[in-house]
């Protein structure tokens, strides 16, 4: 147990980012009122984008669904964010009108924004503010954000609803039904939990399976009343009421192990007026699955190893290593940016890797003996065993290989991503959480094989791996931001979206005057969630239940 507890200690202490005692997850729900559209004749199709501030720059964290033709939208998708008590976390909520023909953002589509800190929302529980546009209030429009702490129970439920014989509300076609589920709070207010998609022209719809946290569904109280309403969607935003029913999470749990739960969908007006009224249709819950959520530490403590691989850019744009202006210049006393970034990130990753052996590769150079260009050569020149002993071993291999290389080009990183992906895909055969791969790419410029790289990343997003790219030097890295899925969804050239966001890009220059810990924190902050998303998404539990995990209270 000694070794595991050491890993745990270092896990808990490393920068405090992976399991800071103050770290709480918070769910934010958003609604807007009185959104005015630039086009007075039509109502907007609003979507709210959540941005967070990091090192003075705003980056997108997530966005809600788009609600068609609506001036008072209540969004179903919620934002889950990490709350650090000890940090000021600045948030910006932007409302955009997203027309159906394009999903991008144009300046003209901006309907207003609101800035605040996460602390303000958490302390007030409910924060309402006017939307501002270019510093002025945007008409009478406002935004309300409600915060709810995820209390220890991160489990989530997968629900699959259908209905049959719903009332027909449309003259020329059949109803277009969708279902809304509300939680009834202790103060009798209603909170939207989920809104399904619309199934067009169908009185016997089967809605898509969806996931929702137990916390969000019933605040951890299985007997809390849930109100479910079926609507007939209308393009003008005035949806027709079909019927409603009440339930509880306890009752929904009856749909486990292949059983179904059914409710009559009732329209109270019809019930009061019509003598022989039975119902307005039947709603069926076909399955209810409960998924246990495991944390990053559960996996690490269960024996999951982080396999850390480094890839270094040896293209000619770095400058001749013998010249002191070169990014690869080896100064007797001052490590260059490549070494600084390598050591800052590597020092932390090595805590999670028991053998401390790191494969290290180079790309974009001509290598001895034939001096052919290679995009994935071992920097110790041992192709059969590219591993170096510890971060120090990587540093030494880097310094000794530099004089033997001819820096060349182009800057292709797809081959190295594919190489690590090959190891990661062999790991998937074990069907257990034993190895997760992190590839650190250090590069000085814009990559040349963008299409192949996008393809490689989309493929890798299905595997237990993450890619961290640190941009060294002063090149224009705007293309690289595209690989980091924070600004919308990265797609392969064929249009296939990434399964999960696995790339983190940071320019080293943002951290030139900061401590190595600040760089590492920024680069590695997303890794714990990426590890958890991968294994939880695949339904893979930690290998062995650690003492740490079994001490966490398990929900019934």
KALIN-V419860 format. One record per pair of residues at least 6 apart in sequence whose ideal C-beta (glycine too) atoms are under 7 Angstrom apart, sorted by the first residue. I is the first residue (numbers start at 1). GAP is how many residues later the second one is. D is the distance in Angstrom with one decimal. If there is no record, write none. Layout:
i: (I	I)
gap: (GAP	GAP)
d: (D	D)
//
This chain:
i: (3	4	7	7	7	8	8	10	11	11	11	11	11	11	12	14	14	15	15	15	15	17	17	17	18	18	18	19	20	22	22	22	23	23	24	24	25	25	25	26	26	26	26	26	26	26	27	27	27	27	27	27	28	28	28	28	28	28	29	29	30	30	30	30	30	30	31	31	31	31	32	32	32	32	32	32	32	33	33	33	34	34	34	34	34	34	35	35	35	35	35	35	36	36	36	37	37	37	38	43	43	43	43	44	44	44	45	45	45	45	45	45	45	46	46	46	46	46	46	47	47	47	47	47	47	48	48	48	48	48	48	49	49	49	49	50	50	50	50	50	50	51	51	51	51	51	51	52	52	52	52	52	53	54	55	58	59	60	60	61	61	61	62	64	64	65	65	65	66	67	67	69	69	69	70	74	76	76	76	78	81	83	83	88	88	89	89	90	90	91	91	91	91	92	92	93	93	93	93	94	94	95	95	95	95	95	96	96	96	96	97	97	98	110	111	111	112	112	112	112	112	113	113	114	114	114	114	116	116	120	121	121	121	122	125	125	126	126	127	128	128	129	129	130	130	130	131	131	131	131	132	150	150	151	151	152	153	153	153	153	154	154	155	155	155	155	155	155	156	156	156	156	156	156	157	157	157	157	157	157	157	158	158	158	158	159	159	159	159	159	160	160	160	161	161	161	161	161	161	162	162	162	162	162	163	163	163	163	163	163	163	163	163	164	164	164	165	165	165	165	166	166	166	166	166	166	166	166	167	167	167	167	168	168	168	169	169	169	169	170	173	174	174	174	175	175	175	176	176	176	176	176	176	177	177	177	177	177	177	178	178	178	178	178	178	179	179	179	179	180	180	180	180	181	181	181	181	182	182	182	182	182	182	183	183	183	183	183	183	184	184	184	184	185	190	193	193	193	194	194	196	196	196	197	197	198	199	199	214	217	218	218	218	222	222	222	223	223	224	224	225	225	226	226	226	227	227	228	228	228	228	229	230	230	230	230	230	231	231	231	231	232	232	232	233	234	241	242	242	242	242	243	243	243	243	243	243	244	244	245	245	245	245	245	247	251	252	252	252	253	254	255	255	255	255	255	256	260	260	260	261	262	262	263	264	264	265	265	265	265	265	266	266	267	270	270	271	293	294	294	294	294	294	295	296	296	296	297	298	298	298	299	299	299	299	300	301	301	301	302	302	302	302	302	303	303	303	304	304	304	304	305	305	305	305	305	306	306	306	306	306	307	307	307	307	308	308	308	308	308	308	309	309	309	309	309	310	310	310	310	310	311	311	311	311	311	312	312	312	312	312	313	313	313	313	313	313	314	314	314	314	314	314	315	315	315	315	315	315	316	316	316	317	317	318	318	318	318	318	319	319	319	320	321	321	321	321	323	327	327	327	327	327	327	328	328	328	329	330	330	330	337	337	337	338	338	339	340	341	341	341	341	341	342	342	342	343	343	344	344	344	345	345	345	345	345	346	346	347	348	348	349	350	350	350	356	356	357	357	358	358	358	359	359	360	360	360	360	360	361	361	361	361	361	361	362	362	362	363	363	363	363	363	363	364	364	364	364	364	365	365	365	365	365	366	366	366	366	366	367	367	367	368	371	373	375	375	375	376	376	376	378	379	379	379	380	380	380	381	388	388	410	411	411	411	411	412	412	412	413	413	413	413	413	414	414	414	414	416	417	417	417	417	417	417	418	420	420	420	421	421	421	421	421	423	424	424	424	424	425	427	427	428	428	431	432	432	433	433	433	433	434	435	436	436	436	437	437	438	438	438	439	439	440	441	441	442	442	443	443	443	444	444	444	445	446	446	446	446	447	450	451	453	454	454	454	454	455	455	457	457	457	457	457	457	458	458	458	460	460	461	461	461	461	462	464	465	466	466	466	467	467	468	468	469	469	469	469	470	470	470	471	471	471	471	471	472	474	477	480	481	481	482	483	483	483	484	484	484	485	485	485	489	489	490	491	500	500	500	502	504	504	506	506	511	511	542)
gap: (351	297	293	344	345	293	540	341	7	8	286	289	340	341	7	334	337	333	502	505	506	504	507	508	278	279	510	278	64	62	63	64	59	61	59	125	55	57	125	55	57	96	121	122	123	124	51	53	121	123	188	189	50	51	53	93	117	119	49	117	18	34	45	63	113	115	42	43	44	113	14	40	41	63	109	110	111	39	108	109	37	38	105	106	107	108	9	11	36	60	76	106	102	103	105	6	7	60	70	26	27	28	194	27	53	67	21	22	23	24	52	53	54	21	24	27	49	51	65	16	17	18	19	49	51	15	16	27	45	46	47	11	14	45	47	11	12	13	29	41	43	7	8	9	10	41	43	7	9	37	38	39	37	468	455	34	427	426	427	18	20	425	17	11	13	10	11	12	32	6	8	166	167	168	167	118	116	118	119	138	37	35	39	29	31	28	29	25	27	24	25	26	27	21	23	20	21	50	52	16	19	16	17	18	36	48	9	13	14	15	12	14	11	23	20	27	19	20	21	26	29	18	19	15	17	18	29	11	13	7	6	24	26	25	21	22	18	20	18	14	16	13	14	7	11	12	7	10	11	12	6	63	65	64	69	401	61	62	67	402	59	139	59	135	136	137	138	400	55	56	57	58	135	137	54	55	57	60	131	132	133	51	53	131	133	50	51	93	126	129	49	126	127	18	35	46	122	123	124	43	44	45	122	124	14	41	42	67	102	118	119	120	121	40	117	118	38	39	116	117	9	11	37	64	76	99	114	115	8	75	113	114	6	7	35	6	63	71	73	62	28	27	28	29	28	57	67	22	23	24	25	56	57	22	28	53	54	55	65	17	18	19	20	53	55	17	28	49	51	12	15	49	51	12	13	45	47	8	9	10	11	44	45	8	10	34	35	41	43	6	40	41	43	6	37	19	23	24	16	18	11	12	14	10	11	35	6	8	6	32	6	8	31	26	27	28	25	27	24	25	21	23	20	21	22	17	19	16	17	19	55	15	12	13	35	51	53	8	9	10	11	7	8	10	6	6	26	23	25	38	39	22	23	24	36	37	38	21	22	18	19	20	21	38	16	10	9	33	36	35	7	6	30	31	32	33	32	24	25	26	24	20	22	20	15	18	14	15	16	17	18	13	14	13	7	10	6	243	238	241	242	247	248	237	232	235	236	251	244	248	251	134	232	236	243	52	245	247	248	131	240	241	242	244	131	240	241	129	130	132	239	47	48	49	129	130	43	46	47	130	132	46	128	129	130	38	41	42	45	50	130	49	50	111	128	130	32	48	50	84	130	50	52	105	128	130	26	50	67	86	130	50	51	98	129	130	131	48	49	50	51	91	93	49	92	93	94	95	96	91	92	93	127	128	8	9	10	89	126	6	7	8	6	7	8	9	81	6	9	10	11	117	145	146	8	10	74	7	6	69	72	135	136	171	104	134	56	176	101	129	131	167	178	52	53	100	48	173	172	175	176	95	123	175	178	179	45	48	44	172	176	89	6	40	41	33	34	30	32	29	30	36	27	28	19	26	28	34	37	15	16	17	18	25	55	15	17	39	12	13	49	50	52	53	11	44	45	46	47	9	40	41	42	43	6	7	39	40	42	7	10	38	36	35	35	37	40	41	39	40	43	8	18	19	22	6	8	17	20	6	9	38	32	34	36	37	35	36	37	28	30	34	36	40	35	38	39	42	25	22	36	39	40	43	50	38	17	19	45	35	38	39	42	44	14	13	39	40	41	38	8	37	35	36	109	108	111	102	107	109	110	109	29	28	29	95	27	28	28	30	89	26	28	28	26	28	28	30	26	28	29	28	29	31	30	29	30	33	34	6	29	42	30	36	37	38	39	37	38	10	26	33	41	45	46	34	38	40	7	42	37	38	39	41	37	70	37	36	61	64	35	36	36	55	11	14	34	36	36	38	53	6	9	34	36	37	36	35	30	25	6	24	8	7	20	22	19	20	21	13	16	18	8	9	8	6	30	33	34	28	19	22	16	17	7	8	7)
d: (6.9	6.4	6.3	6.8	6.6	5.7	6.6	4.0	5.6	6.7	6.0	5.4	6.9	7.0	5.5	5.4	5.9	6.9	5.8	6.5	5.2	5.5	6.7	5.7	5.7	7.0	5.0	5.3	6.4	5.9	3.8	5.8	5.8	6.2	4.8	5.5	5.8	6.1	4.2	5.6	4.7	6.2	5.3	6.8	5.6	6.9	4.9	5.5	4.8	6.2	7.0	6.0	6.2	4.4	6.4	6.7	5.5	5.6	5.0	4.6	5.0	6.2	5.0	6.7	6.7	5.6	6.7	4.4	6.6	5.0	6.4	6.8	5.4	6.0	6.6	6.9	5.0	5.1	6.7	5.1	6.3	6.9	6.5	4.6	4.7	6.6	5.6	5.7	5.0	6.3	5.5	4.9	6.8	4.1	6.1	6.2	4.1	6.3	6.7	4.3	6.2	5.5	6.0	6.9	4.1	6.2	5.3	6.9	5.1	6.6	5.8	5.5	6.1	5.9	6.3	5.0	5.5	6.2	6.6	5.8	5.6	7.0	4.4	5.5	4.7	6.8	4.7	6.2	5.6	6.9	5.5	5.8	4.6	4.6	6.3	4.9	5.2	6.9	5.1	6.5	6.0	4.3	6.3	5.4	6.5	4.3	6.6	6.5	5.1	6.6	6.9	6.0	3.9	6.8	5.2	5.8	4.9	5.3	5.3	7.0	7.0	7.0	5.2	4.0	4.6	6.5	6.3	5.1	4.8	4.3	6.9	6.6	6.1	4.1	5.0	5.4	6.0	5.6	3.8	6.6	6.5	5.7	6.1	5.6	6.9	6.0	4.1	6.8	5.7	7.0	5.9	6.7	5.7	6.0	4.9	6.4	4.9	5.7	6.8	6.7	4.5	4.4	5.2	7.0	6.1	6.8	5.6	4.9	5.9	6.4	4.6	5.6	6.6	6.9	7.0	6.4	2.9	6.0	4.7	3.6	5.6	6.4	5.9	4.9	5.8	6.7	5.1	6.2	6.9	6.0	4.8	5.3	4.5	5.0	6.8	5.9	6.6	5.0	5.1	5.7	4.4	6.5	6.3	4.7	7.0	5.2	4.5	4.4	6.2	5.6	6.4	6.7	5.2	6.4	6.3	7.0	5.7	6.1	5.5	5.1	6.8	3.7	4.8	6.0	6.3	5.6	5.6	5.8	5.2	6.3	4.6	6.4	5.3	6.5	7.0	5.9	6.0	6.1	6.3	7.0	5.6	5.9	5.1	4.3	6.6	6.9	6.2	6.9	6.5	5.7	4.2	4.6	4.6	5.9	6.9	5.1	6.3	6.8	5.7	6.3	4.0	6.6	5.1	6.0	6.6	6.7	5.6	6.6	7.0	5.4	6.4	4.7	6.6	4.6	6.5	5.3	6.3	7.0	5.0	6.4	5.8	5.6	4.7	6.4	5.6	6.9	6.5	3.6	6.9	5.4	4.3	6.2	5.5	5.4	6.1	4.7	4.0	4.4	6.5	6.8	4.9	4.9	6.0	5.1	6.0	4.1	6.6	5.2	6.9	4.9	6.2	5.8	4.2	5.9	5.1	5.6	6.9	6.0	6.4	6.5	5.1	6.5	4.5	5.7	5.6	4.6	6.1	6.4	5.4	6.4	5.0	4.9	6.9	4.6	5.0	6.0	5.2	4.2	6.3	5.7	6.3	6.8	4.5	4.8	5.2	6.5	6.2	6.4	5.9	6.1	6.6	4.3	6.1	5.8	6.4	6.0	5.7	5.5	5.9	5.4	4.1	6.9	6.9	6.5	6.0	4.3	3.6	6.5	6.3	5.8	4.3	6.9	4.4	6.4	4.7	4.2	5.4	5.8	6.4	7.0	5.8	6.3	6.8	5.0	6.1	6.5	5.7	6.3	5.4	6.4	6.8	4.6	4.3	5.5	5.5	7.0	6.6	4.2	6.6	6.3	6.2	6.2	4.2	5.6	5.5	6.5	6.8	6.5	6.9	5.4	6.8	3.6	5.2	4.5	6.9	3.6	6.4	6.8	6.3	4.0	6.5	5.8	6.3	6.4	6.4	6.3	6.3	5.8	5.1	5.7	4.6	4.7	4.4	6.6	5.6	4.1	5.5	5.6	6.5	5.8	4.5	5.6	5.1	5.0	4.0	6.2	5.7	4.9	4.5	6.6	5.3	5.8	6.6	4.7	5.0	6.8	5.3	5.9	6.8	7.0	6.3	6.5	5.5	6.5	3.6	5.6	5.5	6.3	4.6	7.0	4.7	5.1	6.0	6.1	5.0	6.2	3.6	4.9	6.5	6.3	2.9	4.4	5.3	5.7	6.7	4.7	6.1	4.6	6.1	5.9	6.9	6.8	5.7	6.0	6.6	5.2	5.7	3.8	5.4	5.6	6.0	6.6	5.2	6.9	4.7	6.6	4.0	6.8	5.8	5.3	5.2	6.7	4.7	5.3	6.7	5.0	6.2	6.3	4.6	5.7	5.0	4.7	6.1	4.4	6.5	4.8	6.2	5.1	6.8	6.4	5.2	6.4	5.8	6.4	6.1	4.0	5.4	4.8	6.7	5.1	3.6	5.5	5.3	3.6	6.1	6.5	4.4	7.0	5.1	4.5	5.6	5.5	5.8	5.2	5.9	4.5	5.1	6.0	5.0	5.6	3.4	6.2	5.5	4.1	6.0	6.9	5.0	6.5	6.2	6.1	6.6	5.4	5.7	5.1	6.4	6.6	6.1	5.9	7.0	5.8	6.8	4.5	6.9	5.2	5.3	5.8	6.2	6.7	5.6	4.5	6.5	5.5	6.7	6.5	7.0	6.4	6.0	6.8	3.6	4.6	4.7	5.5	6.7	5.4	5.5	6.8	4.0	6.7	6.1	5.1	6.0	6.0	5.6	6.5	5.8	6.8	5.0	4.1	6.2	6.2	5.5	5.6	4.4	5.2	4.9	6.3	5.2	4.7	5.8	5.3	6.4	6.1	6.5	6.3	5.7	5.4	4.9	6.9	4.2	6.1	6.5	6.6	7.0	5.8	6.5	6.1	5.4	6.8	5.6	6.8	4.2	6.2	5.5	5.5	6.3	5.4	6.9	4.0	4.9	5.2	5.0	6.2	5.5	6.0	5.3	4.7	4.2	6.6	4.6	4.9	5.1	3.4	4.7	5.9	4.6	6.4	6.1	4.5	6.8	4.5	4.9	3.8	6.3	5.7	4.9	5.0	6.9	5.8	4.3	5.7	6.9	5.3	7.0	5.6	5.0	3.7	4.7	4.5	6.9	6.6	6.7	4.1	6.6	6.0	6.3	5.3	5.5	4.6	6.1	6.7	6.2	4.6	5.7	6.5	6.3	4.6	4.0	5.4	4.3	5.5	4.9	5.7	6.3	6.8	6.8	6.4	5.5	5.0	5.2	5.7	5.7	6.2	6.9	4.7	7.0	5.3	6.3	3.9	5.3	6.5	6.7	6.6	4.9	5.0	6.6	4.7	5.3	5.8	6.6	6.4	6.7	5.0	4.4	6.1	4.3	6.3	6.7	5.1	7.0	5.9	6.6	4.6	6.9	6.4	7.0	5.3	6.2	4.7	6.2	6.7	6.4	6.4	6.3	6.8	6.0	4.1	5.4	5.2	6.8	6.2	4.1	4.3	5.3	5.1	5.2	5.3	6.7	4.8	5.7	4.8	5.8	4.8	5.0	5.3	6.2	6.9	6.6	4.6	5.8	5.5	6.7	4.4	6.0	6.8	4.3	6.2	5.0	6.4	5.3	4.8	6.3	6.2	6.9	6.2	4.8	6.0	5.1	6.0	4.2	6.0	3.6	6.6	4.9	6.6	4.9	5.1	6.9	5.3	6.9	5.9	5.9	5.3	5.6	5.6	5.7	4.2	6.6)
//
